[in-house]
Amino acid sequence: EVQLVESGGGMVQPGGSLRLSCAASGFTFSSYDMSWVRQAPGKGPEWVSIILTGGGVTDYADSVKGRFTISRDNAKATVYLQMNSLKPEDTALYYCVRHHLIGGMDYWGKGTLVTVSS
């Protein structure tokens, strides 16, 4: 079955950095676009970033542009999110998401919690 397992979350001070990882299995990873989506307490889900199949095309939400970098290693079936200059408003549960081949999102991981606080 399709599995997406996030890791790397934790608590950091404002201005700090974290790198999230998402290990994928159960499908041909290199055939799928992947995204990160986050959800803060009491808020709806917010799309954060996408990386297309080959890794050469990426996009970011305005709220994280210039601070976060998405990447992928198709040989390892893993997608990453490098988060720098973290702010308290980045506090959220971060989900790894697979995109359907014809659009939309069809599988989500369980999430990893990022807390930015002094």
Order of alpha helices (4+ residues) and beta strands (2+ residues): beta-beta-beta-beta-beta-beta-beta-beta-beta-beta-beta
